[in-house]
Amino acid sequence: MNQPITKDMLLRQVDALRDLSRRARRLTETMLADEDKRRLGRYVQELDERASVLERQAADAKTGQFAAVAPRAPAP
């Protein structure tokens, strides 16, 4: 059984993604290898982008509940 997605659920996901992004960003400051820093930096960017998409979906929702969120396209 699928539970309907609510604005609150989306906003909780946004908070979790933003938290993970902040922690990953702080971790890059401690890394020595430039390639690792770049890779983690790309991960931080992906997290921020996904959080922004979810945040826009929550803001655009007319009601507190809606059917589904479009799946994310796989990374190239």
PDB file with one MODEL, atoms N, CA, C and O in Angstrom:
MODEL        1
ATOM      1  N   MET A   1       0.842  -1.177   0.000  1.00  0.00           N
ATOM      2  CA  MET A   1       0.000   0.000   0.000  1.00  0.00           C
ATOM      3  C   MET A   1       0.890   1.244   0.000  1.00  0.00           C
ATOM      4  O   MET A   1       1.805   1.362   0.816  1.00  0.00           O
ATOM      5  N   ASN A   2       0.620   2.151  -0.905  1.00  0.00           N
ATOM      6  CA  ASN A   2       1.388   3.389  -0.997  1.00  0.00           C
ATOM      7  C   ASN A   2       0.759   4.466  -0.144  1.00  0.00           C
ATOM      8  O   ASN A   2      -0.441   4.729  -0.228  1.00  0.00           O
ATOM      9  N   GLN A   3       1.583   5.082   0.673  1.00  0.00           N
ATOM     10  CA  GLN A   3       1.125   6.192   1.508  1.00  0.00           C
ATOM     11  C   GLN A   3       1.211   7.471   0.686  1.00  0.00           C
ATOM     12  O   GLN A   3       2.223   7.705   0.025  1.00  0.00           O
ATOM     13  N   PRO A   4       0.168   8.306   0.711  1.00  0.00           N
ATOM     14  CA  PRO A   4       0.227   9.557  -0.043  1.00  0.00           C
ATOM     15  C   PRO A   4       1.351  10.454   0.470  1.00  0.00           C
ATOM     16  O   PRO A   4       1.673  10.467   1.659  1.00  0.00           O
ATOM     17  N   ILE A   5       1.930  11.191  -0.453  1.00  0.00           N
ATOM     18  CA  ILE A   5       3.022  12.091  -0.111  1.00  0.00           C
ATOM     19  C   ILE A   5       2.424  13.431   0.309  1.00  0.00           C
ATOM     20  O   ILE A   5       1.535  13.958  -0.360  1.00  0.00           O
ATOM     21  N   THR A   6       2.909  13.972   1.404  1.00  0.00           N
ATOM     22  CA  THR A   6       2.410  15.254   1.890  1.00  0.00           C
ATOM     23  C   THR A   6       3.508  16.314   1.823  1.00  0.00           C
ATOM     24  O   THR A   6       4.688  16.006   1.655  1.00  0.00           O
ATOM     25  N   LYS A   7       3.087  17.561   1.957  1.00  0.00           N
ATOM     26  CA  LYS A   7       4.060  18.657   2.004  1.00  0.00           C
ATOM     27  C   LYS A   7       5.032  18.444   3.157  1.00  0.00           C
ATOM     28  O   LYS A   7       6.236  18.660   3.020  1.00  0.00           O
ATOM     29  N   ASP A   8       4.492  18.018   4.293  1.00  0.00           N
ATOM     30  CA  ASP A   8       5.327  17.803   5.476  1.00  0.00           C
ATOM     31  C   ASP A   8       6.390  16.743   5.209  1.00  0.00           C
ATOM     32  O   ASP A   8       7.541  16.896   5.617  1.00  0.00           O
ATOM     33  N   MET A   9       6.005  15.675   4.526  1.00  0.00           N
ATOM     34  CA  MET A   9       6.976  14.622   4.200  1.00  0.00           C
ATOM     35  C   MET A   9       8.076  15.168   3.293  1.00  0.00           C
ATOM     36  O   MET A   9       9.256  14.877   3.493  1.00  0.00           O
ATOM     37  N   LEU A  10       7.685  15.961   2.296  1.00  0.00           N
ATOM     38  CA  LEU A  10       8.676  16.537   1.394  1.00  0.00           C
ATOM     39  C   LEU A  10       9.619  17.470   2.140  1.00  0.00           C
ATOM     40  O   LEU A  10      10.830  17.443   1.921  1.00  0.00           O
ATOM     41  N   LEU A  11       9.066  18.292   3.018  1.00  0.00           N
ATOM     42  CA  LEU A  11       9.902  19.230   3.752  1.00  0.00           C
ATOM     43  C   LEU A  11      10.842  18.524   4.716  1.00  0.00           C
ATOM     44  O   LEU A  11      11.952  18.998   4.961  1.00  0.00           O
ATOM     45  N   ARG A  12      10.408  17.398   5.262  1.00  0.00           N
ATOM     46  CA  ARG A  12      11.324  16.607   6.110  1.00  0.00           C
ATOM     47  C   ARG A  12      12.456  16.034   5.275  1.00  0.00           C
ATOM     48  O   ARG A  12      13.600  15.990   5.728  1.00  0.00           O
ATOM     49  N   GLN A  13      12.151  15.595   4.061  1.00  0.00           N
ATOM     50  CA  GLN A  13      13.197  15.095   3.169  1.00  0.00           C
ATOM     51  C   GLN A  13      14.169  16.206   2.796  1.00  0.00           C
ATOM     52  O   GLN A  13      15.378  15.986   2.728  1.00  0.00           O
ATOM     53  N   VAL A  14      13.634  17.405   2.554  1.00  0.00           N
ATOM     54  CA  VAL A  14      14.481  18.556   2.234  1.00  0.00           C
ATOM     55  C   VAL A  14      15.434  18.830   3.389  1.00  0.00           C
ATOM     56  O   VAL A  14      16.630  19.029   3.176  1.00  0.00           O
ATOM     57  N   ASP A  15      14.907  18.840   4.616  1.00  0.00           N
ATOM     58  CA  ASP A  15      15.757  19.081   5.791  1.00  0.00           C
ATOM     59  C   ASP A  15      16.858  18.037   5.903  1.00  0.00           C
ATOM     60  O   ASP A  15      18.005  18.365   6.207  1.00  0.00           O
ATOM     61  N   ALA A  16      16.505  16.781   5.657  1.00  0.00           N
ATOM     62  CA  ALA A  16      17.495  15.704   5.760  1.00  0.00           C
ATOM     63  C   ALA A  16      18.579  15.854   4.681  1.00  0.00           C
ATOM     64  O   ALA A  16      19.764  15.666   4.956  1.00  0.00           O
ATOM     65  N   LEU A  17      18.166  16.191   3.463  1.00  0.00           N
ATOM     66  CA  LEU A  17      19.140  16.384   2.383  1.00  0.00           C
ATOM     67  C   LEU A  17      20.047  17.573   2.650  1.00  0.00           C
ATOM     68  O   LEU A  17      21.253  17.504   2.413  1.00  0.00           O
ATOM     69  N   ARG A  18      19.473  18.662   3.142  1.00  0.00           N
ATOM     70  CA  ARG A  18      20.283  19.855   3.454  1.00  0.00           C
ATOM     71  C   ARG A  18      21.274  19.552   4.581  1.00  0.00           C
ATOM     72  O   ARG A  18      22.415  20.013   4.546  1.00  0.00           O
ATOM     73  N   ASP A  19      20.838  18.776   5.582  1.00  0.00           N
ATOM     74  CA  ASP A  19      21.731  18.396   6.679  1.00  0.00           C
ATOM     75  C   ASP A  19      22.887  17.547   6.156  1.00  0.00           C
ATOM     76  O   ASP A  19      24.044  17.778   6.508  1.00  0.00           O
ATOM     77  N   LEU A  20      22.570  16.570   5.320  1.00  0.00           N
ATOM     78  CA  LEU A  20      23.600  15.716   4.740  1.00  0.00           C
ATOM     79  C   LEU A  20      24.562  16.538   3.882  1.00  0.00           C
ATOM     80  O   LEU A  20      25.770  16.304   3.893  1.00  0.00           O
ATOM     81  N   SER A  21      24.023  17.488   3.151  1.00  0.00           N
ATOM     82  CA  SER A  21      24.849  18.360   2.330  1.00  0.00           C
ATOM     83  C   SER A  21      25.808  19.188   3.191  1.00  0.00           C
ATOM     84  O   SER A  21      26.986  19.313   2.856  1.00  0.00           O
ATOM     85  N   ARG A  22      25.315  19.749   4.289  1.00  0.00           N
ATOM     86  CA  ARG A  22      26.178  20.537   5.186  1.00  0.00           C
ATOM     87  C   ARG A  22      27.303  19.680   5.759  1.00  0.00           C
ATOM     88  O   ARG A  22      28.456  20.109   5.820  1.00  0.00           O
ATOM     89  N   ARG A  23      26.955  18.463   6.178  1.00  0.00           N
ATOM     90  CA  ARG A  23      27.983  17.587   6.751  1.00  0.00           C
ATOM     91  C   ARG A  23      29.019  17.194   5.714  1.00  0.00           C
ATOM     92  O   ARG A  23      30.212  17.150   6.013  1.00  0.00           O
ATOM     93  N   ALA A  24      28.575  16.908   4.496  1.00  0.00           N
ATOM     94  CA  ALA A  24      29.517  16.549   3.425  1.00  0.00           C
ATOM     95  C   ALA A  24      30.402  17.740   3.069  1.00  0.00           C
ATOM     96  O   ALA A  24      31.592  17.575   2.804  1.00  0.00           O
ATOM     97  N   ARG A  25      29.819  18.942   3.063  1.00  0.00           N
ATOM     98  CA  ARG A  25      30.600  20.137   2.752  1.00  0.00           C
ATOM     99  C   ARG A  25      31.693  20.360   3.798  1.00  0.00           C
ATOM    100  O   ARG A  25      32.821  20.717   3.458  1.00  0.00           O
ATOM    101  N   ARG A  26      31.346  20.144   5.088  1.00  0.00           N
ATOM    102  CA  ARG A  26      32.363  20.278   6.146  1.00  0.00           C
ATOM    103  C   ARG A  26      33.441  19.221   5.993  1.00  0.00           C
ATOM    104  O   ARG A  26      34.611  19.487   6.269  1.00  0.00           O
ATOM    105  N   LEU A  27      33.066  18.033   5.560  1.00  0.00           N
ATOM    106  CA  LEU A  27      34.023  16.948   5.378  1.00  0.00           C
ATOM    107  C   LEU A  27      35.039  17.284   4.289  1.00  0.00           C
ATOM    108  O   LEU A  27      36.204  16.901   4.394  1.00  0.00           O
ATOM    109  N   THR A  28      34.615  17.989   3.253  1.00  0.00           N
ATOM    110  CA  THR A  28      35.555  18.340   2.180  1.00  0.00           C
ATOM    111  C   THR A  28      36.699  19.206   2.701  1.00  0.00           C
ATOM    112  O   THR A  28      37.803  19.170   2.159  1.00  0.00           O
ATOM    113  N   GLU A  29      36.438  19.981   3.747  1.00  0.00           N
ATOM    114  CA  GLU A  29      37.481  20.847   4.308  1.00  0.00           C
ATOM    115  C   GLU A  29      38.612  20.047   4.958  1.00  0.00           C
ATOM    116  O   GLU A  29      39.725  20.554   5.102  1.00  0.00           O
ATOM    117  N   THR A  30      38.338  18.809   5.348  1.00  0.00           N
ATOM    118  CA  THR A  30      39.345  17.993   6.021  1.00  0.00           C
ATOM    119  C   THR A  30      40.081  17.058   5.065  1.00  0.00           C
ATOM    120  O   THR A  30      41.057  16.418   5.458  1.00  0.00           O
ATOM    121  N   MET A  31      39.630  16.975   3.830  1.00  0.00           N
ATOM    122  CA  MET A  31      40.221  16.035   2.880  1.00  0.00           C
ATOM    123  C   MET A  31      41.497  16.598   2.273  1.00  0.00           C
ATOM    124  O   MET A  31      41.623  17.804   2.060  1.00  0.00           O
ATOM    125  N   LEU A  32      42.434  15.710   2.003  1.00  0.00           N
ATOM    126  CA  LEU A  32      43.713  16.116   1.426  1.00  0.00           C
ATOM    127  C   LEU A  32      43.751  15.955  -0.090  1.00  0.00           C
ATOM    128  O   LEU A  32      44.304  16.804  -0.788  1.00  0.00           O
ATOM    129  N   ALA A  33      43.174  14.883  -0.601  1.00  0.00           N
ATOM    130  CA  ALA A  33      43.229  14.599  -2.040  1.00  0.00           C
ATOM    131  C   ALA A  33      42.238  15.480  -2.802  1.00  0.00           C
ATOM    132  O   ALA A  33      41.048  15.518  -2.489  1.00  0.00           O
ATOM    133  N   ASP A  34      42.753  16.183  -3.801  1.00  0.00           N
ATOM    134  CA  ASP A  34      41.908  17.083  -4.589  1.00  0.00           C
ATOM    135  C   ASP A  34      40.792  16.339  -5.314  1.00  0.00           C
ATOM    136  O   ASP A  34      39.669  16.837  -5.392  1.00  0.00           O
ATOM    137  N   GLU A  35      41.085  15.161  -5.841  1.00  0.00           N
ATOM    138  CA  GLU A  35      40.059  14.387  -6.551  1.00  0.00           C
ATOM    139  C   GLU A  35      38.926  14.011  -5.605  1.00  0.00           C
ATOM    140  O   GLU A  35      37.759  14.056  -5.995  1.00  0.00           O
ATOM    141  N   ASP A  36      39.248  13.645  -4.380  1.00  0.00           N
ATOM    142  CA  ASP A  36      38.223  13.317  -3.394  1.00  0.00           C
ATOM    143  C   ASP A  36      37.388  14.542  -3.056  1.00  0.00           C
ATOM    144  O   ASP A  36      36.171  14.445  -2.895  1.00  0.00           O
ATOM    145  N   LYS A  37      38.036  15.687  -2.949  1.00  0.00           N
ATOM    146  CA  LYS A  37      37.306  16.932  -2.680  1.00  0.00           C
ATOM    147  C   LYS A  37      36.333  17.245  -3.807  1.00  0.00           C
ATOM    148  O   LYS A  37      35.190  17.629  -3.559  1.00  0.00           O
ATOM    149  N   ARG A  38      36.790  17.079  -5.053  1.00  0.00           N
ATOM    150  CA  ARG A  38      35.923  17.344  -6.203  1.00  0.00           C
ATOM    151  C   ARG A  38      34.744  16.383  -6.236  1.00  0.00           C
ATOM    152  O   ARG A  38      33.606  16.789  -6.471  1.00  0.00           O
ATOM    153  N   ARG A  39      35.022  15.120  -6.001  1.00  0.00           N
ATOM    154  CA  ARG A  39      33.962  14.111  -6.027  1.00  0.00           C
ATOM    155  C   ARG A  39      32.919  14.399  -4.949  1.00  0.00           C
ATOM    156  O   ARG A  39      31.717  14.344  -5.210  1.00  0.00           O
ATOM    157  N   LEU A  40      33.377  14.702  -3.755  1.00  0.00           N
ATOM    158  CA  LEU A  40      32.453  15.012  -2.666  1.00  0.00           C
ATOM    159  C   LEU A  40      31.726  16.330  -2.940  1.00  0.00           C
ATOM    160  O   LEU A  40      30.562  16.488  -2.572  1.00  0.00           O
ATOM    161  N   GLY A  41      32.411  17.266  -3.581  1.00  0.00           N
ATOM    162  CA  GLY A  41      31.774  18.528  -3.959  1.00  0.00           C
ATOM    163  C   GLY A  41      30.631  18.309  -4.943  1.00  0.00           C
ATOM    164  O   GLY A  41      29.590  18.960  -4.850  1.00  0.00           O
ATOM    165  N   ARG A  42      30.829  17.389  -5.886  1.00  0.00           N
ATOM    166  CA  ARG A  42      29.746  17.057  -6.827  1.00  0.00           C
ATOM    167  C   ARG A  42      28.579  16.418  -6.091  1.00  0.00           C
ATOM    168  O   ARG A  42      27.421  16.689  -6.408  1.00  0.00           O
ATOM    169  N   TYR A  43      28.872  15.578  -5.121  1.00  0.00           N
ATOM    170  CA  TYR A  43      27.834  14.946  -4.317  1.00  0.00           C
ATOM    171  C   TYR A  43      27.043  16.005  -3.549  1.00  0.00           C
ATOM    172  O   TYR A  43      25.816  15.937  -3.481  1.00  0.00           O
ATOM    173  N   VAL A  44      27.740  16.978  -2.976  1.00  0.00           N
ATOM    174  CA  VAL A  44      27.085  18.071  -2.253  1.00  0.00           C
ATOM    175  C   VAL A  44      26.158  18.826  -3.206  1.00  0.00           C
ATOM    176  O   VAL A  44      25.028  19.158  -2.846  1.00  0.00           O
ATOM    177  N   GLN A  45      26.637  19.095  -4.412  1.00  0.00           N
ATOM    178  CA  GLN A  45      25.826  19.811  -5.395  1.00  0.00           C
ATOM    179  C   GLN A  45      24.570  19.013  -5.751  1.00  0.00           C
ATOM    180  O   GLN A  45      23.486  19.586  -5.854  1.00  0.00           O
ATOM    181  N   GLU A  46      24.705  17.706  -5.936  1.00  0.00           N
ATOM    182  CA  GLU A  46      23.550  16.867  -6.247  1.00  0.00           C
ATOM    183  C   GLU A  46      22.539  16.884  -5.107  1.00  0.00           C
ATOM    184  O   GLU A  46      21.334  16.965  -5.348  1.00  0.00           O
ATOM    185  N   LEU A  47      23.015  16.808  -3.876  1.00  0.00           N
ATOM    186  CA  LEU A  47      22.124  16.857  -2.717  1.00  0.00           C
ATOM    187  C   LEU A  47      21.366  18.181  -2.664  1.00  0.00           C
ATOM    188  O   LEU A  47      20.158  18.205  -2.427  1.00  0.00           O
ATOM    189  N   ASP A  48      22.080  19.273  -2.884  1.00  0.00           N
ATOM    190  CA  ASP A  48      21.442  20.589  -2.870  1.00  0.00           C
ATOM    191  C   ASP A  48      20.408  20.727  -3.985  1.00  0.00           C
ATOM    192  O   ASP A  48      19.332  21.286  -3.773  1.00  0.00           O
ATOM    193  N   GLU A  49      20.736  20.219  -5.165  1.00  0.00           N
ATOM    194  CA  GLU A  49      19.801  20.293  -6.289  1.00  0.00           C
ATOM    195  C   GLU A  49      18.541  19.480  -6.007  1.00  0.00           C
ATOM    196  O   GLU A  49      17.431  19.937  -6.281  1.00  0.00           O
ATOM    197  N   ARG A  50      18.711  18.279  -5.463  1.00  0.00           N
ATOM    198  CA  ARG A  50      17.548  17.438  -5.149  1.00  0.00           C
ATOM    199  C   ARG A  50      16.688  18.090  -4.068  1.00  0.00           C
ATOM    200  O   ARG A  50      15.459  18.054  -4.140  1.00  0.00           O
ATOM    201  N   ALA A  51      17.334  18.683  -3.070  1.00  0.00           N
ATOM    202  CA  ALA A  51      16.591  19.372  -2.013  1.00  0.00           C
ATOM    203  C   ALA A  51      15.806  20.540  -2.598  1.00  0.00           C
ATOM    204  O   ALA A  51      14.669  20.784  -2.192  1.00  0.00           O
ATOM    205  N   SER A  52      16.388  21.253  -3.530  1.00  0.00           N
ATOM    206  CA  SER A  52      15.701  22.389  -4.156  1.00  0.00           C
ATOM    207  C   SER A  52      14.478  21.940  -4.943  1.00  0.00           C
ATOM    208  O   SER A  52      13.434  22.590  -4.900  1.00  0.00           O
ATOM    209  N   VAL A  53      14.608  20.826  -5.663  1.00  0.00           N
ATOM    210  CA  VAL A  53      13.482  20.289  -6.423  1.00  0.00           C
ATOM    211  C   VAL A  53      12.342  19.913  -5.477  1.00  0.00           C
ATOM    212  O   VAL A  53      11.188  20.265  -5.721  1.00  0.00           O
ATOM    213  N   LEU A  54      12.662  19.206  -4.412  1.00  0.00           N
ATOM    214  CA  LEU A  54      11.633  18.809  -3.452  1.00  0.00           C
ATOM    215  C   LEU A  54      11.002  20.023  -2.779  1.00  0.00           C
ATOM    216  O   LEU A  54       9.798  20.049  -2.527  1.00  0.00           O
ATOM    217  N   GLU A  55      11.819  21.019  -2.494  1.00  0.00           N
ATOM    218  CA  GLU A  55      11.317  22.234  -1.855  1.00  0.00           C
ATOM    219  C   GLU A  55      10.336  22.958  -2.780  1.00  0.00           C
ATOM    220  O   GLU A  55       9.304  23.454  -2.328  1.00  0.00           O
ATOM    221  N   ARG A  56      10.658  23.018  -4.071  1.00  0.00           N
ATOM    222  CA  ARG A  56       9.751  23.646  -5.043  1.00  0.00           C
ATOM    223  C   ARG A  56       8.454  22.855  -5.153  1.00  0.00           C
ATOM    224  O   ARG A  56       7.377  23.443  -5.250  1.00  0.00           O
ATOM    225  N   GLN A  57       8.548  21.529  -5.138  1.00  0.00           N
ATOM    226  CA  GLN A  57       7.340  20.711  -5.211  1.00  0.00           C
ATOM    227  C   GLN A  57       6.447  20.967  -4.005  1.00  0.00           C
ATOM    228  O   GLN A  57       5.228  21.068  -4.140  1.00  0.00           O
ATOM    229  N   ALA A  58       7.042  21.070  -2.846  1.00  0.00           N
ATOM    230  CA  ALA A  58       6.260  21.326  -1.634  1.00  0.00           C
ATOM    231  C   ALA A  58       5.628  22.708  -1.690  1.00  0.00           C
ATOM    232  O   ALA A  58       4.475  22.880  -1.293  1.00  0.00           O
ATOM    233  N   ALA A  59       6.372  23.695  -2.181  1.00  0.00           N
ATOM    234  CA  ALA A  59       5.846  25.059  -2.256  1.00  0.00           C
ATOM    235  C   ALA A  59       4.746  25.178  -3.304  1.00  0.00           C
ATOM    236  O   ALA A  59       3.809  25.957  -3.125  1.00  0.00           O
ATOM    237  N   ASP A  60       4.842  24.426  -4.388  1.00  0.00           N
ATOM    238  CA  ASP A  60       3.870  24.502  -5.478  1.00  0.00           C
ATOM    239  C   ASP A  60       2.599  23.706  -5.205  1.00  0.00           C
ATOM    240  O   ASP A  60       1.579  23.920  -5.860  1.00  0.00           O
ATOM    241  N   ALA A  61       2.655  22.798  -4.249  1.00  0.00           N
ATOM    242  CA  ALA A  61       1.491  21.957  -3.971  1.00  0.00           C
ATOM    243  C   ALA A  61       0.341  22.819  -3.455  1.00  0.00           C
ATOM    244  O   ALA A  61       0.532  23.645  -2.562  1.00  0.00           O
ATOM    245  N   LYS A  62      -0.835  22.628  -4.010  1.00  0.00           N
ATOM    246  CA  LYS A  62      -1.994  23.412  -3.617  1.00  0.00           C
ATOM    247  C   LYS A  62      -2.610  22.895  -2.315  1.00  0.00           C
ATOM    248  O   LYS A  62      -3.195  23.659  -1.547  1.00  0.00           O
ATOM    249  N   THR A  63      -2.472  21.609  -2.082  1.00  0.00           N
ATOM    250  CA  THR A  63      -3.039  21.012  -0.878  1.00  0.00           C
ATOM    251  C   THR A  63      -1.924  20.419  -0.043  1.00  0.00           C
ATOM    252  O   THR A  63      -0.765  20.421  -0.460  1.00  0.00           O
ATOM    253  N   GLY A  64      -2.256  19.917   1.114  1.00  0.00           N
ATOM    254  CA  GLY A  64      -1.264  19.307   1.986  1.00  0.00           C
ATOM    255  C   GLY A  64      -0.892  17.905   1.567  1.00  0.00           C
ATOM    256  O   GLY A  64       0.022  17.315   2.143  1.00  0.00           O
ATOM    257  N   GLN A  65      -1.582  17.347   0.568  1.00  0.00           N
ATOM    258  CA  GLN A  65      -1.343  15.963   0.174  1.00  0.00           C
ATOM    259  C   GLN A  65      -1.492  15.838  -1.335  1.00  0.00           C
ATOM    260  O   GLN A  65      -2.376  16.457  -1.928  1.00  0.00           O
ATOM    261  N   PHE A  66      -0.640  15.050  -1.951  1.00  0.00           N
ATOM    262  CA  PHE A  66      -0.754  14.798  -3.377  1.00  0.00           C
ATOM    263  C   PHE A  66      -0.284  13.396  -3.690  1.00  0.00           C
ATOM    264  O   PHE A  66       0.268  12.719  -2.823  1.00  0.00           O
ATOM    265  N   ALA A  67      -0.491  12.955  -4.903  1.00  0.00           N
ATOM    266  CA  ALA A  67      -0.341  11.547  -5.247  1.00  0.00           C
ATOM    267  C   ALA A  67       1.085  11.038  -5.255  1.00  0.00           C
ATOM    268  O   ALA A  67       1.397  10.088  -4.537  1.00  0.00           O
ATOM    269  N   ALA A  68       1.949  11.634  -6.036  1.00  0.00           N
ATOM    270  CA  ALA A  68       3.294  11.065  -6.174  1.00  0.00           C
ATOM    271  C   ALA A  68       4.279  12.126  -6.617  1.00  0.00           C
ATOM    272  O   ALA A  68       3.905  13.186  -7.118  1.00  0.00           O
ATOM    273  N   VAL A  69       5.539  11.812  -6.418  1.00  0.00           N
ATOM    274  CA  VAL A  69       6.629  12.667  -6.865  1.00  0.00           C
ATOM    275  C   VAL A  69       7.254  12.019  -8.081  1.00  0.00           C
ATOM    276  O   VAL A  69       7.476  10.809  -8.095  1.00  0.00           O
ATOM    277  N   ALA A  70       7.541  12.809  -9.101  1.00  0.00           N
ATOM    278  CA  ALA A  70       8.188  12.263 -10.297  1.00  0.00           C
ATOM    279  C   ALA A  70       9.538  11.675  -9.930  1.00  0.00           C
ATOM    280  O   ALA A  70      10.300  12.282  -9.177  1.00  0.00           O
ATOM    281  N   PRO A  71       9.838  10.491 -10.461  1.00  0.00           N
ATOM    282  CA  PRO A  71      11.135   9.874 -10.135  1.00  0.00           C
ATOM    283  C   PRO A  71      12.282  10.687 -10.683  1.00  0.00           C
ATOM    284  O   PRO A  71      12.162  11.361 -11.706  1.00  0.00           O
ATOM    285  N   ARG A  72      13.392  10.610  -9.986  1.00  0.00           N
ATOM    286  CA  ARG A  72      14.605  11.326 -10.385  1.00  0.00           C
ATOM    287  C   ARG A  72      15.279  10.571 -11.512  1.00  0.00           C
ATOM    288  O   ARG A  72      15.350   9.342 -11.493  1.00  0.00           O
ATOM    289  N   ALA A  73      15.772  11.305 -12.490  1.00  0.00           N
ATOM    290  CA  ALA A  73      16.488  10.700 -13.608  1.00  0.00           C
ATOM    291  C   ALA A  73      17.818  10.154 -13.112  1.00  0.00           C
ATOM    292  O   ALA A  73      18.465  10.782 -12.274  1.00  0.00           O
ATOM    293  N   PRO A  74      18.240   8.988 -13.615  1.00  0.00           N
ATOM    294  CA  PRO A  74      19.524   8.414 -13.190  1.00  0.00           C
ATOM    295  C   PRO A  74      20.683   9.306 -13.608  1.00  0.00           C
ATOM    296  O   PRO A  74      20.642   9.967 -14.645  1.00  0.00           O
ATOM    297  N   ALA A  75      21.708   9.307 -12.780  1.00  0.00           N
ATOM    298  CA  ALA A  75      22.906  10.103 -13.071  1.00  0.00           C
ATOM    299  C   ALA A  75      23.657   9.497 -14.250  1.00  0.00           C
ATOM    300  O   ALA A  75      23.741   8.275 -14.371  1.00  0.00           O
ATOM    301  N   PRO A  76      24.208  10.351 -15.123  1.00  0.00           N
ATOM    302  CA  PRO A  76      24.932   9.836 -16.306  1.00  0.00           C
ATOM    303  C   PRO A  76      26.229   9.184 -15.927  1.00  0.00           C
ATOM    304  O   PRO A  76      26.955   8.702 -16.796  1.00  0.00           O
TER     305      PRO A  76
ENDMDL
END
